[in-house]
Each structure stands twice: as structure tokens, then as C-alpha cells.
Amino acid sequence: MSKTLILNSKQIEQKINRIAYEIYENNYDENYIVIAGICGNGYLLAKRIVEVLESISPLKVKLIEIVLDKKNPLAKEIEISMTDKELKNKVIILVDDVLNSGKTLIFGAKPFLSMPVKRLTTAILLDRGHNRYPIKADFVGLSLSTTLQEHITVEINKKGNEVVYLS
């Protein structure tokens, strides 16, 4: 199976920087925002976005992780590392690496739907555009048209060695 390089490390860094600037531009009047990364690559991406936000803005940013079973999100309770009281009336940006069908993102948003948050938006490194669920990406690094048979691999574990492949 052949792999095609979609984004190299420098390009991923540029996408992360642009997403962080867009988040800041849309939330410049806020004192405090919450960046919620979906476990795995979503959380690693969220961590990188937080680093950039803290270096470019005076915003107070809280990073939290959303833990869910991506293959079977109904199998167990979705966990978030912050209480409902702490999230009340906060701006929340939900982060994941790839938006394919929207299933992971919509289940990642589920815990926030039962609390009075100020605003809930989403940030995605790569949007494939095969949405089957009513959720969209507000901040997108790259939109890429793919077939359903193609697979996107995101390796974002070590800064400087990140890549995105299409296979």
C-alpha cells in the first residue's frame, strides 16, 4: 500500500499556528477559554494549540482531555477532566486531528451539551468532508477531498517529526 505525504512537520506547525490565531481572533474579548482535546492525537494537537495561544495572547487557557472509545463511543461513559461547575459559562474549543464522518467529534461534544457553556466550537487539523453527523469544523487546518476507501494517518507524537499521510 503506497503512502502519499499530505503534510510535513513544518506544514503541520503552520496549520497549528493558523488555528491558534483564528481561535484568538474569535475569542479576543474572553478572559478564559477551555481547549478540550479528544484522547490520542486530538489531545496532542490541543496541547500544541494551547502552547501557541499562550505565546501569542493574554488569554487564560485551560487544557482538558476528553476520553472516549472512538470505535464504540456508547460502550462506556465519556470522561472529561473538569467538572460541570468549572465549565459553566465558558468558551470551549473541541479539538481532534481528523474529521471524517463526525462521529468522534459529536460524541466528544456530548458532555458539553448538558451544561450551560457560553460557546462550543471545534478545531480540526484535517477535514475529509464525509460528514454523516450534524457537526462541522469551525477552525480547519486543511480540507481534503478523499474517497471513503482512503485512509488518513496522522503522526503528531513528537514535535518536529509530525506527518500526515494518505494511503
N, C-alpha and C positions, 0 to 999 in steps of 0.2 A: 504494500500500500504506500503510495507516494504522499509526501507531506509538502505543502506549499507554505512558505513563510508569509504570514499576513502582517504581523507587527514585530519589529525587533525591539530591543531594550530601550533604545533612545526614543523610538516612536511611542512606546507604551508610556514612558516618562512624560512625553509631550501631551499625550491624551490625559494622563492623570492631572497634570498641571492645568490643562484647559478645563477639565471638570471641576477642579478646586476653585478656579477663578469664577466659573459660572455659578457655582454654589455661593461663593462670597457675594457676587453681584446681585443675586436673587435674595440674599439674606443679610445685606449690609446693615440693615436697621435693627437686627436682632442682637440681643446680648449673649444668647446662649443657644447652641444648636446641638442636636444629637445625631451622630453618624452611626447607623446600625448596619453592620456588615453581616451578611449571611455566611454561616460557617464555611470554612475552607477558603477558596480563592476570594470570595466576596469579602470576608473579614480582612484578608491580607490587603486587598485593594482599598478597603475603607481605612485601614491603618495608614496607608500611603497618602490618601487624600487628606486625612487629619494632619499629617506631618506638613503637607504643603499649606493647608489652611492656617495652621498655627504660625507659619513663617511669613504669610502674606497679609494676615488680617488680625485685628484685635479681638475677633470673636472668641468666646469661650466655647470650646468644642469638647464634647464627651463622646468617647468611642465605646460602643457596646457590641456584643456579639449575639446573633440570633442562631440558635442551634435547632436544626430540624433535620428530619430524614428526607433527603431530596428525592429519593426513589419512591418513598411511600410516606408522604407528609401527614397522613392521618393515623399512622401506626403508633405514634407517641406524642405527648404534649410538646408544643413548641416552647422553647426556653429563651428568655431574654434576660440579660444581666443587669436589669434596672427595674425598679418597682413602678407600678402604675402611678403612684403618688409623685415619684420623681419625674415621670414623663408627662404629667398633666400640663397642658397648655404649652408644650414645647414644639419646636420645629424639628421634624425627624426626616433624615435623608436615608433611605434604604438603599444599600449598595450590594451589587452582585457582579460577577465577572461577565457572564453571557446571558442575554435574554433570548431564549429560543421560543418556547411555547407560552411562557409567562407563568407556568405552574409554580416553580420555586419562588418567584417574586411575589405572587399573590398569596401564597401560604406564609411567606416571610412578613407580609403586610398584615396578616390576620390578627396578631396580638394587639396591634395599634388601633384596630377598628372598634374595639370595645372600650376605648378610653378617649377622653376629650383632648386630643392633641391639637395644637394650633394649625399645623400643616404637615402633610406627609407627601414627600416627593421621592423619586427614585433616581439612582445614578448607576449606569451600566458601562462597562468597558466596551463591549461588543454587542450590538443588537442585530440579530439574524432576521427579524421580521416575520417569524412564523407564529404569531400570537394566536392562541386558542382561548385565552382568558382575558377579561376586560381590564388589563393593566398595561401601561406604557412606560417607556423610559423618558424621564424628564431631562436628564443630563446624560449624553451619549458620547463615548469616545470615538466609536466608528460604527456606522451602519453598513452591513454587508449582506448582500443577497446571496443566499446559498440554497441548495436543494435539501430536502429532508434527509437524503441519504448521506450527505456530507457531515463531517464531524469537526467541531472546533476544539482544539486543545490549548488551554491557557496554562502557562508555567510562570507563576509570579512569586515563587518562594524566596528567591534571593535577589536583592536589588543589584541591578547591573547584568543579570543573567535571565531576564524575563523574555519570553517569546510567546507568540500566538501563531498556531499552525492550523491550516485547513487540510483535512485528509478525507 
